């Protein structure tokens, strides 16, 4: 089944018109701030890899002009117009940002002899293009430092586009990051990286067609670049709030912000510039407490308290705050007001959720009924362009209460396919359900239509009318969504139903990231690929001797579980691998065959058939698994 995107239904056009009348579009402060300080744009705004493949194209968003069409929520249209602005901007004299060349911003802080780079985007190609644009207008300044504000890939992946491992190893370029950065950066992109990457393809819509009936942005940034992801580990860890460092004559004061937007995160104050880098803890949107791509639920309580501390530490000595996404806020009073609104946003969601949880409300009930107070709702920066009140409130419930809502009817439910078959049978068969769902669709009850049609598609995946109507339903839900990632998920779901599976363009578990797995992380990465039932009867032991750190690990496969220990063993292993930490990490890319081990310089002693037996029970993830179909 294939079909072209449709028009907005009449009920949706009426919804969009009501939003145009209700929302404060006369407030143009963000419009002014997003354009302030523009020095130059990249023209054409495309970035290519060495093989000629386009990894970023801002020009595909040229359609974002004028008033919003009925196929886009007018609030999201406004946000996308602001976020899509690309180019080199002056924050204050000496601090510059390139915005709109990736999901995130890259910041350049000029020092005595060169420039410090903050958060070098996702891909080396986009980071290099941003540095070239900066140098074209500010001179050929060498990079004299790199700072990662936190452990998400859009803030470090392009690092080798702005510096080299050789310059870092030689001490010419320090790399500064919050404590725990490398562990979290690598673990997030490797352990559940395949599933997160697949869902991120839906969340950011990087493979969707751009346009008023397609992808218009992701709220936080337009989308993800699809170039080369790299990693250079930090050479200097920030461990405490108030820690001061000077790089290339630039003084910096750090504030630790763990377990806020990322498990390892920090904010940076530049006293001589009276400027605050808020990392990703204060942006022009309600952020995610649980990103739709999947992650550990974030702590809104800690997030709110961190911003209180930010105000206390830096509020009186800051004239501008800028972040790793969106545009800066200028003026000491406006900076404090902005930080207070963001603080109260996360604090309100947290506290009111717990109030209602303790009254017996479930996550879905809280999400359906809780509203923000007018003072917060009337601020554009609290709108749910990336996170949403709805899914954040459910995340808070999940953080404190888990998946079970206490109702025993929900304790042992059928999985989607089996549930779908039973629902469809109870409701009179697939054709009857589709006919009734079509009535709901015409009446504008899209949420119900999506729910019941989802049962039909999982019960009978090839039912053409169910697939077509569900795709149309997802499409209208996407057209109405204020949240960019909701829109992308809905339109991606429609695409899967109409055209079949489509690919995952950004792969964050790159060889460069995998190469920085610690030995135990590598063992864990292998363990989570073990096909348990296939390995139930397999028994083997492998010793891994790392000569450069004088450590020996015993790996043991029993009962479908690969465990490991560094304790001294009394018995010999079936196989012993002797190597170094660096060579061991390459095996995550090259594999565990005798040939790949030999190529990595690993000495093999013992029963080599153990390697074949181990690899025979490995079951790697699927980067393109279906999401809205079985």
HUMOGI-V135420 format. One record per helix or strand of 2 or more residues. SS is the DSSP state (@ for helix, = for strand). FROM is the first residue (numbers start at 1). LEN is the number of residues. If there is no record, write none. Layout:
# HUMOGI-V135420
ss=[SS & SS]
from=[FROM & FROM]
len=[LEN & LEN]
This chain:
# HUMOGI-V135420
ss=[@ & @ & = & = & = & @ & @ & = & = & = & = & @ & = & @ & @ & @ & = & @ & @ & = & = & = & = & @ & = & @ & = & = & @ & @ & @ & @ & @ & @ & @ & @ & @ & @ & @ & @ & @ & @ & = & = & = & = & @ & @ & = & @]
from=[10 & 29 & 38 & 46 & 54 & 58 & 74 & 87 & 95 & 106 & 114 & 124 & 142 & 153 & 159 & 165 & 174 & 181 & 193 & 236 & 244 & 250 & 265 & 271 & 275 & 300 & 320 & 329 & 332 & 363 & 374 & 380 & 389 & 408 & 416 & 430 & 446 & 464 & 484 & 511 & 519 & 533 & 540 & 551 & 561 & 575 & 581 & 594 & 603 & 609]
len=[13 & 7 & 3 & 3 & 4 & 4 & 10 & 6 & 5 & 5 & 5 & 15 & 7 & 3 & 3 & 5 & 5 & 10 & 12 & 3 & 4 & 7 & 6 & 3 & 3 & 18 & 3 & 2 & 26 & 7 & 4 & 3 & 13 & 3 & 11 & 13 & 14 & 17 & 16 & 4 & 9 & 3 & 7 & 8 & 5 & 5 & 10 & 6 & 4 & 8]
